[in-house]
Amino acid sequence: MQYIRLGTSDLTVSRLCLGCMSFGDPASQMHAWTLDPAQSEAIIRHALDLGINFFDTANSYSAGTSEEYLGAAIRKNVARDKVVLASKVYFNEGHLKKQAIEREIEGTLRRLGTDYLDLYIIHRFDEITPMEETMEALHGLVKAGKVRALGASAMYGYQFYNLQLCARDNGFTPFVSMQNHYNPLYREDERELIPVCRQMNVALTPYSPLAAGRCARPDWTADTMRSRTDKVAHGKYDRTEETDRRIAAVIHEIARTYGVTMTQVTLAWHFQKGVAAPVIGATRTKYLDDAAGAFEVPLTAQDVARIDGHYLPHPVVGAL
């Protein structure tokens, strides 16, 4: 496993982040394919064995049970100070109002079973709440020792820039990471958001780095519970299937050339693009083993250019 400093923070994270949206009680009606506590722990334990120390969840994942399953697994398998735990706030009552942030962090800490969070991420930009109110509330959590660092997710470049200026101008804690929607099939953030992040030394930790599996297999769909029921993924990618199949085909060709998997080529593409730690989900341990092999792929600039060459502009997904 490789490790990297997360932006300007003092957090050292594995270059693969385990996304925990796959863990949680399906009775929450968020996803039908989430894993129970024992299954979740098996994945988390295997991630730890591979050297993954970076785990990402959210207060909204399976009505908080994702946080509960992650916290229980961490307590049973590793010392708290050996892992970097990230969670999110926004999809809750009050969004990013001061009262909402202060309420939601307490719930997150309780469900995770910890007295501090390494990385607290705003899940979206709040167009209603004044930025100063949000940034001051987040800064208060850092000062109180409840949060070590701040991150953001899925918004327009100008929104993120304004939040960072708000932090700078008021002496608040700035964001050190951006968890945006980014993969070979969706590169709209290369226009503004990613350049802003690079300018401000903000680490990229994109979600959906494999485009919900479409960059990880020769076939566009798979006969799995998630592939059949994940309406969010269908909405993100199936509208542009005709053009994006060409990109997936190139990834497949490159994988065959190197004798590696499409997952490994796609994750190597992320590393070539300057991504710090893509957030990968897994419902089977073999998927983590596959992802861990990405560091050995000798992807060249020419390979990246081949993958990028078929890209066409897409409708914005994620920032809305």
C-alpha positions, 0 to 999 in steps of 0.5 A, spaced: 500 500 500 502 507 498 500 513 503 500 520 502 499 526 506 492 529 505 492 536 502 495 541 507 493 537 513 497 532 518 493 526 516 497 520 512 492 516 508 492 510 504 492 511 497 485 507 497 480 509 501 474 504 503 467 507 501 462 504 506 456 506 503 456 498 501 455 497 509 448 498 513 441 495 514 437 494 508 431 496 512 433 503 511 431 503 504 437 506 502 440 500 498 437 493 497 445 491 496 448 493 503 452 488 507 450 486 514 455 487 520 458 481 520 459 481 512 461 489 513 466 487 518 470 482 514 471 487 508 473 492 513 478 487 516 481 485 509 482 492 508 486 493 514 490 487 512 491 490 505 494 496 509 488 501 508 487 506 513 482 511 510 475 509 511 469 514 508 462 514 511 456 519 512 450 520 516 445 519 511 448 512 509 443 507 511 440 511 516 446 511 520 447 504 520 453 504 516 457 509 521 455 504 526 457 498 522 464 501 521 465 503 528 464 497 531 468 493 526 474 498 527 473 497 535 474 490 534 480 490 529 485 496 530 487 501 534 483 508 533 489 512 532 491 507 526 485 509 522 483 515 518 475 516 519 471 520 515 464 522 515 459 527 512 454 532 513 448 535 509 443 530 507 439 531 514 434 536 517 437 543 517 443 541 512 449 546 514 446 550 519 450 551 525 445 548 529 444 542 524 452 541 524 453 541 531 447 536 532 449 531 526 457 531 529 454 528 535 450 523 532 456 521 528 461 520 533 456 516 537 454 511 532 462 511 530 463 510 537 469 515 538 470 522 541 473 525 535 473 524 527 479 525 523 475 528 517 468 531 516 466 532 509 460 537 507 456 532 503 454 538 498 454 546 498 448 549 502 445 554 497 441 557 503 445 557 509 450 563 509 457 560 508 460 564 514 455 560 518 457 554 516 464 555 516 464 558 523 460 552 525 465 547 522 471 551 525 468 550 532 468 543 531 476 543 530 477 548 535 473 543 540 477 537 538 471 533 535 474 534 528 481 534 526 480 536 518 475 538 514 473 536 507 468 538 501 464 534 496 460 535 489 459 542 488 461 547 483 468 550 482 466 557 484 462 555 490 468 551 493 472 557 491 468 562 495 468 557 501 475 557 501 475 564 501 470 565 507 475 561 511 481 565 509 478 571 510 475 570 517 480 565 520 476 559 519 479 552 518 479 551 510 478 544 507 483 540 505 480 535 501 475 534 495 470 528 494 468 529 487 465 525 482 470 523 477 472 517 473 474 516 465 467 517 464 465 523 467 471 529 467 466 535 467 470 537 474 477 538 470 474 544 467 474 548 474 473 544 480 479 540 480 484 546 477 481 550 484 483 544 488 490 544 485 491 551 486 489 551 493 493 544 495 486 540 496 487 533 495 482 529 491 479 523 493 473 522 488 467 518 489 465 513 483 472 512 481 470 506 477 463 509 474 459 504 478 463 498 475 462 501 468 470 502 468 471 495 471 468 490 466 467 489 459 460 488 459 456 495 461 452 492 466 452 486 471 447 481 473 448 483 481 443 486 486 446 492 485 447 493 478 439 491 477 437 496 483 442 502 483 438 507 480 443 512 482 448 509 478 443 508 472 442 515 472 449 517 472 451 513 466 446 510 462 444 516 458 451 516 455 452 509 454 453 509 447 459 514 447 462 512 454 462 504 451 468 506 447 472 509 453 471 502 457 473 499 451 479 502 450 480 501 458 479 493 456 484 493 451 490 497 455 488 492 461 489 486 456 496 489 453 498 489 460 495 483 463 492 486 468 484 488 470 480 494 468 479 496 475 487 496 476 488 500 469 482 505 471 485 506 478 492 507 475 489 513 471 486 516 477 493 516 480 496 519 473 491 524 474 494 526 481 488 523 485 490 522 492 486 517 494 479 514 490 474 512 494 472 505 492 466 501 495 467 493 495 462 488 497 467 482 496 474 482 499 477 480 492 475 487 489 479 490 494 485 485 492 484 487 485 484 494 487 490 494 491 494 491 484 493 498 481 500 501 484 503 496 479 500 498 473 505 501 468 500 506 465 503 511 461 501 518 458 500 515 452 495 510 455 492 516 459 491 520 452 488 514 449 483 513 454 481 521 454 481 521 447 474 519 446 471 523 452 465 528 450 462 533 454 457 530 459 451 533 463 453 535 470 452 530 475 453 531 482 454 538 483 446 539 482 
